Structure formats: structure tokens, C-alpha cells
Amino acid sequence: MERRRGRGRGIWAIVLLAAGGLLVLGGSAWGAMSAPGDHPEVVYQKENIRGENMRPTYEPGDTAWFSMGADSENFEVSRGDVVLVSVPEWVPDGLVLSRVVAFGGDRIEYRQGESTLRLNGQPLDEPYILDRSVPSIVPFDVTVPEQRIFLLGDNRNNSVDSSLHLGEDQGTIHISAVRGEDVRRPTDFIVAGGAVVGGAVMCVVGGGLGVWALVLRRRRPFRRQLRLRA
């Protein structure tokens, strides 16, 4: 009876190569579909939160993930987005973490004594702020110009934001000052990257097994001797 050397290793090599290839292709496709098409240069960056202006959304010491773009790139921000902005007039040597409450064309206002801000004449529900009884520490009435945004921290009692700089363009900043958008955690990219790396490792192992199997097959097959009992 003949037994071909390396047969088992060859089978494992085929399985690993096939599975690894599928993981690499699937992970690459998943990453490509998850990538923001309008901003192919965006990368993800992890930041440690140091200030208290965004409590309770982010506490000091928390970790936040941001999609980061090139300087002066116009991000497509929406109301309620948490963003990193560069405003030297507010913070000369760093970025400011804040929330977009209004953008171009919106009218945002706070009337002393009211329990909510007003956005375009309607009460603005803000479940994310630390103290919902204090939507602002100063009154304001601002119509946001096009291509500009109005920012407030979630901790309204302790925040460097638009409400404290109303004398400078009514507290609004140009959208080009946005350097990053909060994405909580880029799970799709982490999973896709893990799939690609795992698939690549499986392909390497499978390729090694395949080479080993070919070497063994080139050797002379041996016969297993059967002893018959009388």
C-alpha cells in the first residue's frame, strides 16, 4: 500500500490559501466600501480627552476617535456633530473639541431664563448636555453666515466656545477650521484591517505548507509493509 508524502499538508495548504485569499479580498472590499468617497485622504486618529468642556459625552481621560482631513479641507458637518477645530483666537496652541449646534443659514438663540436654545424659532432638544437647566450662560441671537458654524460644548458652564466669543463674527467660525470629526470608533476599518492582516498571515502559512508538501511529494514514496499473521 502506497501513501503519498505531504498529502495532508497539501490539503491544509489549499484550505489556508483559499480562506486567506477570501479574507484579504473581503477585508479590502469592506474597507473600500466604508471609506468616505469624498475624502479618500482621511485617516483615523485617536485622541485622549483632557478638558471637561464636553462632559458628559466625554470625560477627562476618555479616548475619542476622529476622521482627520487635510488642512483647509471643508468637512461636511451636520448639526449635533462633535468636531475638532483649530481656532487660535480661542486656544492659541491646540485644538478645540466642541459640538456643532448650527451652521450656515440657521438662526440660533438663547433667551435669558428659558430652558432650551431655539433653532430657527423652535426649541432645540439637547439630551447630550451636562446640565439641561443651563443651555447657555449668556444670551445670544445669531444668524449663522454660509460656510460658518456655531459651536457649543456639552458642559455649558465650563466651555470655550462660540457663546464666549460673540464679538468675533458673532462667535461663528469658518468650516475650514474643522480638523476632525468624531466617529466614536471606526469599527468597520478595524475589522476590515484585521481581516486583511489575518488573511495575509493565513496565505503565508498556507504557502509554506504548500512548498513543504511539494518537497515531500518529490521524494520517493514508500510502501507500508503489511504483516500477515498465520
C-alpha positions as CSV (number, residue, x, y, z in Angstrom):
1,M,0.0,0.0,0.0
2,E,1.4,3.4,-1.0
3,R,1.0,6.6,0.9
4,R,1.9,9.8,-0.8
5,R,4.1,12.0,1.3
6,G,2.8,15.6,2.0
7,R,-0.8,14.9,1.0
8,G,-2.3,16.1,4.3
9,R,-0.1,19.2,4.3
10,G,-1.1,19.9,0.7
11,I,-4.8,19.8,1.6
12,W,-4.2,22.2,4.5
13,A,-2.2,24.5,2.2
14,I,-5.1,24.7,-0.2
15,V,-7.6,25.4,2.6
16,L,-5.5,28.1,4.2
17,L,-4.7,29.8,0.9
18,A,-8.3,29.8,-0.1
19,A,-9.5,31.1,3.2
20,G,-6.7,33.7,3.5
21,G,-7.4,34.9,0.0
22,L,-11.1,35.3,0.8
23,L,-10.3,37.3,4.0
24,V,-7.9,39.6,2.1
25,L,-10.4,40.3,-0.7
26,G,-13.3,40.6,1.7
27,G,-11.5,42.9,4.1
28,S,-10.2,45.1,1.2
29,A,-13.7,45.4,-0.3
30,W,-15.2,46.1,3.1
31,G,-12.6,48.8,3.8
32,A,-13.2,50.4,0.4
33,M,-16.9,50.5,0.8
34,S,-16.6,52.0,4.3
35,A,-14.1,54.7,3.2
36,P,-15.6,58.2,2.7
37,G,-15.6,58.6,-1.0
38,D,-15.4,62.4,-1.0
39,H,-12.4,62.3,1.3
40,P,-10.0,59.5,0.3
41,E,-7.2,61.1,2.2
42,V,-9.0,61.0,5.6
43,V,-7.3,58.9,8.2
44,Y,-8.4,57.9,11.7
45,Q,-6.8,59.3,14.7
46,K,-7.1,58.5,18.4
47,E,-7.2,61.4,20.9
48,N,-7.1,61.4,24.7
49,I,-9.6,63.9,26.2
50,R,-8.1,66.2,28.7
51,G,-10.7,69.0,29.2
52,E,-14.1,69.0,30.8
53,N,-15.9,71.1,28.2
54,M,-17.6,68.0,26.6
55,R,-18.8,66.3,29.7
56,P,-20.8,64.0,30.0
57,T,-20.2,62.9,26.4
58,Y,-16.5,62.7,27.0
59,E,-14.9,62.7,30.5
60,P,-11.3,63.7,31.1
61,G,-9.2,60.6,30.3
62,D,-11.6,59.2,27.8
63,T,-10.4,58.2,24.3
64,A,-12.0,59.6,21.2
65,W,-11.6,58.6,17.5
66,F,-11.7,61.2,14.8
67,S,-11.6,61.2,11.0
68,M,-8.9,63.7,10.2
69,G,-8.5,65.5,6.9
70,A,-6.0,67.8,5.2
71,D,-5.7,71.4,6.4
72,S,-8.4,73.7,5.0
73,E,-10.5,70.8,3.8
74,N,-14.2,71.5,4.1
75,F,-15.8,68.8,6.1
76,E,-19.5,68.0,5.6
77,V,-20.5,68.6,9.2
78,S,-24.1,68.3,10.5
79,R,-25.9,69.7,13.5
80,G,-25.0,67.7,16.5
81,D,-21.6,66.6,15.2
82,V,-18.7,66.7,17.6
83,V,-15.6,68.2,15.9
84,L,-12.0,69.2,16.5
85,V,-11.4,72.7,15.3
86,S,-8.4,75.0,15.1
87,V,-9.3,78.4,16.4
88,P,-6.1,80.3,17.5
89,E,-8.2,83.2,18.8
90,W,-9.8,80.8,21.3
91,V,-6.9,78.4,22.1
92,P,-3.6,79.5,20.6
93,D,-1.7,76.3,20.9
94,G,-4.1,73.4,20.4
95,L,-7.4,72.1,19.0
96,V,-10.8,72.7,20.5
97,L,-13.3,69.9,21.0
98,S,-16.9,71.1,20.6
99,R,-20.3,70.4,19.2
100,V,-21.9,71.9,16.1
101,V,-25.3,73.4,17.1
102,A,-26.0,75.5,14.0
103,F,-24.5,76.1,10.5
104,G,-24.9,78.4,7.5
105,G,-28.4,79.8,7.3
106,D,-29.5,78.8,10.8
107,R,-30.7,81.2,13.5
108,I,-29.6,80.0,16.9
109,E,-30.7,81.9,20.0
110,Y,-30.9,81.8,23.8
111,R,-33.3,84.0,25.8
112,Q,-32.4,84.5,29.4
113,G,-34.5,82.3,31.7
114,E,-35.6,79.8,29.0
115,S,-34.8,76.1,29.5
116,T,-33.7,75.4,25.9
117,L,-31.9,77.1,23.0
118,R,-34.0,78.0,19.9
119,L,-33.0,76.8,16.5
120,N,-34.9,78.6,13.6
121,G,-37.5,79.6,16.1
122,Q,-38.1,76.1,17.6
123,P,-36.9,74.7,21.0
124,L,-33.7,72.7,20.5
125,D,-33.7,69.3,22.2
126,E,-30.2,68.6,23.6
127,P,-30.1,65.4,25.5
128,Y,-26.3,65.4,25.4
129,I,-25.6,68.4,27.6
130,L,-24.4,68.1,31.2
131,D,-27.0,70.3,32.9
132,R,-30.1,70.7,30.8
133,S,-31.4,73.5,33.0
134,V,-28.4,75.6,31.8
135,P,-28.4,75.6,28.0
136,S,-26.1,78.7,28.0
137,I,-24.5,81.0,30.5
138,V,-25.1,84.1,28.2
139,P,-28.0,85.1,26.0
140,F,-27.4,85.4,22.2
141,D,-29.2,85.7,18.9
142,V,-27.1,84.7,16.0
143,T,-27.9,84.1,12.3
144,V,-25.0,81.9,11.1
145,P,-23.5,83.0,7.8
146,E,-22.9,80.5,5.0
147,Q,-19.8,78.3,5.3
148,R,-19.7,79.0,9.0
149,I,-20.7,77.1,12.1
150,F,-21.7,77.9,15.7
151,L,-20.2,75.7,18.4
152,L,-21.0,74.9,22.0
153,G,-19.5,72.5,24.5
154,D,-21.8,70.0,26.2
155,N,-20.7,71.3,29.6
156,R,-22.1,74.8,29.1
157,N,-20.8,76.0,32.5
158,N,-17.2,75.3,31.6
159,S,-16.6,75.5,27.8
160,V,-14.5,77.7,25.5
161,D,-17.0,78.0,22.6
162,S,-18.9,80.4,20.4
163,S,-21.1,81.8,23.2
164,L,-18.0,83.4,24.8
165,H,-16.8,85.0,21.6
166,L,-19.9,86.7,20.3
167,G,-17.9,89.9,19.5
168,E,-15.8,88.0,16.9
169,D,-18.0,87.2,13.8
170,Q,-20.9,86.5,16.3
171,G,-19.0,83.6,17.7
172,T,-19.1,81.7,14.4
173,I,-16.1,80.1,12.8
174,H,-15.4,79.1,9.2
175,I,-16.0,75.5,8.4
176,S,-12.4,75.2,7.1
177,A,-11.3,75.4,10.8
178,V,-12.6,71.9,11.3
179,R,-9.7,69.4,11.5
180,G,-11.5,66.3,12.5
181,E,-15.0,64.7,13.0
182,D,-15.9,62.5,15.9
183,V,-16.6,58.9,14.7
184,R,-16.8,57.3,18.1
185,R,-14.8,54.2,16.9
186,P,-14.0,53.3,13.3
187,T,-15.2,49.7,13.8
188,D,-15.6,48.9,10.1
189,F,-12.0,49.8,9.4
190,I,-10.6,48.0,12.4
191,V,-12.5,44.8,11.4
192,A,-11.5,45.2,7.8
193,G,-7.9,45.8,8.7
194,G,-7.9,42.7,10.9
195,A,-9.4,40.6,8.2
196,V,-6.7,41.7,5.7
197,V,-3.9,41.0,8.2
198,G,-5.3,37.7,9.2
199,G,-5.9,36.6,5.7
200,A,-2.3,37.6,4.7
201,V,-0.9,35.5,7.6
202,M,-3.1,32.5,6.5
203,C,-1.8,32.9,2.9
204,V,1.8,32.9,4.1
205,V,1.3,29.8,6.3
206,G,-0.6,28.1,3.5
207,G,2.1,28.9,1.0
208,G,4.7,27.5,3.4
209,L,2.8,24.3,3.8
210,G,2.3,24.1,0.1
211,V,6.0,24.3,-0.6
212,W,6.7,21.7,2.1
213,A,4.1,19.4,0.6
214,L,5.7,19.7,-2.9
215,V,9.1,18.9,-1.5
216,L,7.8,15.8,0.3
217,R,6.0,14.7,-2.9
218,R,9.2,14.8,-4.9
219,R,10.7,12.3,-2.6
220,R,10.4,8.6,-3.3
221,P,7.1,7.2,-2.0
222,F,7.4,4.4,0.5
223,R,5.5,1.2,0.8
224,R,4.0,0.2,4.1
225,Q,4.7,-3.4,4.7
226,L,1.8,-5.5,5.9
227,R,2.5,-8.5,8.0
228,L,0.1,-11.3,7.8
229,R,-0.4,-13.5,10.8
230,A,-0.6,-17.2,10.2
